[in-house]
Amino acid sequence: MRRIGVVVNPIAGMGGRVGLKGTDGKIAEARRRGAEQRAPDRAQTALESLADIGADVELLAYGDPMGAGLARETGFDPTVVGSPANPDETMSDDTRDAIRAFVEADVDVILFVGGDGTAVDVATTLDGLNADIPILGVPAGVKVYSSVFGVSPRAAGRIVARFSETERAEVNDIDEDAFRGGEVVTELRAVAEVPVADQRQSAKQLGGGSVDSLAESVADAVESGVTYVLGPGSTVGAIKEQLGFDGTTLGVDVWRDGEVLARDAAESDILDALGDRNVIVVSPIGGQGFVFGRGNQQLSPAVISQCDLEVVASRRKLDGIGTLRVDTGDSDLDEELRGWLRVRVGRHERRLVEVV
């Protein structure tokens, strides 16, 4: 029987759709902007996937709202190893306390739900205890740079039930204040033991080669009256420059007929700016291949469903990816987006790439 410790950071990812690019130190502002919790639903999806496998597992969980109730709702009867000091305002200290309790209870693997900040809390706590317990993340944060996450909540549930080997993987985090200002400053925070699995995401690569001709071709092809929703990243940033404005490198901007309708837009801003015909322009994350669900949660299912999709990438970036991935939070939309997609890689060239 595999003993699995489960802990959920309930506020992870709340800043994404409201344009905050993270939740660290910004939870009050996220709530003021109307942010909704994202992590509990993703935790439940992972637990449902784990339950569907029917593996012989024993679940240990931290008290509500950090996992126990969600486990019960999914049909498990978890052993509760502790509870947060203030259930209404959970903190990183609560995550660290949960990890200490799991170590004391001698779990075989820890399944955590959150983003890179949560991964740092988990991995550094284990380091401090000299514990080599494997960990795996259910991706729920805004920025997911580390290679300790499943590619989706369902994949994470399957992995913790089935893995037989482990390896070492990096836990990275970024400076959120710098990120909000348009600069990516990454830092290696820990190295953790993780399951070996094809469905575990790789570390995010920064940069992707020359995109000048690609950006020019997209800018030359814009149509009058069409609303363009321009995602984050240096590739799409080059397109914004070609369109004649200084866009937000790590945010979403909305442009139509020479006018910036929304800059560094939240989901609600994008929805307000959409017109009769809309096109989302995004570039996959280098090394991971995610088109939606990593760093661009403002591009929500409600936004995506009203837009055509243009995916752009340098040849170098695509060569390092192989396949594309989506994790919108809506399983039906994810399924609709899967299949073969024509990715623009140059002025005249497109490449067929599978969305898996």
N, C-alpha and C positions, 0 to 999 in steps of 0.2 A: 504494500500500500504506500502510495506517494503522499507525503504530508506537504501541503501547499499553504503558505502564508499569503493572505490577500490584504492589501491596504490601498485605499482610494484617497487621493487628494481631491476633495469635492469641488475646489475652486479652480482647478487646473483648466486652462483654456478659455476661461470666461472673458478674457480681454480680446480674443481673436476677432469675433464678428463685429465688435463695437470699435475696432480700429486701434486698440491699445498695443498690439504686437507683444502681448505678454500680460501676466497678472501679478508678477512680483511687485509688492508694494503699491499696487494699483486697484485692489479689490473694491474699495469704496467708490472710486471713479467708475469702475466697470459696472457696478450696480446702479450708480447714478445714470449711466447711459442706457440702462435697461438690459444689461447682460443677463443671460440665463446660464445655469449650470450645464456643462457639457459632459463632464467626467462620469457622473452616475450612469447615464445611458450607455456610454462606451464600456464601462465596467460590467454592466448587466449583459451586454452583447458578448463580451469575453467569457463571462461565467456561463452563459447559455451554451456557448460553443464547447466549453469544458464539460458541461453536463451532457450534451448530445453525444459526446464520444463514449460515455459510459465507462470510463476508466475507473480503476479501483483507487480512489483518492480520499484523503481526509483533509477537510478545509479548516484552517485556522484564520480568524479574521479579527480586525480591529473594530471597536464599537462604532455605532452610528455617529456621524454620517460617513464613516470611513471604511465601510465594507460589510459589516455583519448583516444589516438589514437587506442589502442587495443580494447577499448570498442566500439568505432564507427565501427571498422572493423567487430565486432561481431553482429552489428545490433542495438546497443543501441544508445541513444542520451543523453550522460551524461552531467550533470552540472559540469563544471570545476571549482574547488574551489581554485585553485592556481597553480603555476608552479615552477619547480626547478630553483634556482638562475643561475646555469650553466648546461644546458641540456646535454652538452658533458661530464661532470664529476659530476654525482649525488653523494650526500653524505648522511650520516645518518641524518644530520640536515634537509635535504629535506624531509625525511620520517617523522621526528618529526613535521615539519611544516604542512605536509599533515594531520597528526593526529589532530593537533590543529584546522585545518580548518574543519575537519569532526565533531569534537565536537561542534564547533561554529554553524555548519549547522544542528546539532541535528540528526545525522544519527542513525539508529536502530542497525546496525552491521557494523563492519569493516572487509573487506576481503583484506588481504595483501599477497603479493607474495615475498618470500625470504626464508631465513634460520633462524637459532637461533638468529643471530645478529640483523636481521630485527625485529624478534619477541620481542627482548629486547627493541629496539627503540620504537616500538608500545606500549608495555605494560607499560614501565616506563614513557612514556609521558602521558598516560592515568592516571597513578598513581599520577603524579604531578598535574594533573588537577582535581583530585578527581572524575573522570568520570568512571562509571561502564558500559560502552558500551561493549557488547560482541565482541570478535575478533575471527577470524579463519584464519589460514595460508594455502596458497597453497605451498606445499613443493617444493622449488627450490634451496635451499642451499646445500652445501656439507655435513654438519653435521646438523642433525635435531633431537636434543635430547629432545625437549620440547613436551608437550602433548597438544599443541594448534593448531595442523595442521590436515588437512584432510589426509587420507591415500593415496590420489592421487589427482591430479588437478580436475578430473571429480567429485570425491566425494566431494571436497570442494565446488564446484559450486552448487551441489545438497543440501548440508547441509545448506548453507546460505539462500537458498530459502525456506526450509521446516521446520527448527527447531522451536520448540515451548517451550523448556525449556533450561535453562543455568545452569552451575555449575562452580566452581572454579578449575583452573588447573595451574600447574607449568610452568614457563618459565625459562629454564636453558640455560646456555651458557658455552663454554669451552675456555680455553686459547689456541688460535691457535698456538702460538709459541711452547708451550709444546706438543700440538697435533702433530705438524710436527716432533717433536723430539721423538715421540713414546710414549708419556705419556698423559693419559686422566685426566685432572683436571677440574671438573665440578663445577659450582657455581649456586645456585638458585638466579635468578636476580629479579623475580617478580612473582606475582600470579594474573592471569587474569580471567575474566569472559568469558566463551566459550560455544558454543552450546553443548547440550547433543546429542550425535549421535554415533551409532555403528561404523560408518566410520570415526571417529576421532581417530588418533593414540594415543597410550599410551606413557608414558615416557619411555625412553630407560633405560634398566637395564644394569649394568656393572658386568661382571663376570658370569659364568654359571656352576660351579661345576667341578669335576674331569674329565679330558679328556685324561689321560695318555694312557689307553688301546685303546681308539679311535684313537689317534694320531699314535700309533704304528701300528694299523691295516691298516691305510691309507698308511703309509710309506712302510710297507711290501708289499703292493699291487701295487706299482708303476711299470710301464712297460718300458722296454728299447725303446728308440726312441720317446716316448710320451712327449710332452711339457705340463708342469703343470703350470697353472696360479693360484697362491695362494693368496687368498684375505686377507683382514685385520681381526684383532680380535685375542683374546687370544687362541681360539680353533684352528684356522688354524696356529697360531703362534707356538703351540705345535707340529704341524705336521712339520713345517719348522725345528724345533729343531731336530726332529727324522730323518729328511733328512740330517742333519749334517751341517746346516748353520744358522747363526744368522740373521733372516729375519727382515723386518720392521713390527712392530706390527700393525701399523695403515695404512700401505701402501700395495701395490700389488707387489709381487715378481714373477718372471718367472724362472722356473727350468727345466732342462732336463739332464738326464744321469749324475747326480752328479755335474752339473755346473749351477751356477746362471747366467742366461742370462740377466736378468734385475732386478735391485733392486729399490724399491720404484718407480715403473714404471708409467709413464703417458700412456694414451691410445695409442699414437703413438709408444712408446717403446714396448708395448705389441704386437701390430700388427706386428712390425718388427721382433719380436722374435718367432712368431708362426711357427709351422712346419706342417707336413702332418697330424698329429693327435694331438689334443689338448684337455685338460681337465681343466675346471675351478673348483677349490675347494673353496667353500665358506661356511660360517656358518651364520645362520640368527641372526638378532639383538635381543637380549633378551628383552622381554617385548613388542616388536613391531612385530617381525616376518618377517621383510624385508630381502629378499635374495639379491635383486638388488635395487639400487636407493637411498640408504642411506649410505653415507660414502665410497662408492666404485664406484663412477661414472666413474672411469678409465675403469671399466668393461662395456663398452658401447655396444649398439646394434651391432656395427661392430665387436667387440670382441666376444660377446656372440654367434653370428650366426656362428662362425667358431669353436666352442668348444662344447664338451660334458660337462655335468654338474654333479658334485658330491657335494651334500649338506651334511654337517656333523654338528652334534650338540650333546651336552650331553643330557641325558634323562631329567635331571632337567630343562634344558633350554626349551626343547620341552614341558614339562609339564606346563610351565608358558606361553606358546605361544598359543597352540591350532591349529592355522592355519598359513600358510606362505603367504607372499605378495611380489609382484614385482611391480616396478615403473621405468621401464627402460627409459621412454621418448618416446618409440615407441609402440603405442597401439596395433599394429598387433603382435609384439613380446610378449607383455604382455599377450595377449590372447593365443598365442601359448604355453606359459610357464604355464598357468593355468591348473589345474587338480590335479590328485593325484601323489605324488612324493615319492620315497623311500629315506628316510633320514638315513644315517649311524649314529647309536647312540652307537655302541660298536664294539668290535673286530669281532663278527659274526652277530650282530643283526642290522636289519634295521626296520624302522617304517614308515608306510604309513601316510603321512600328506598331506592335501589339500592345494594347492596354490590358493588363492581366488582373 
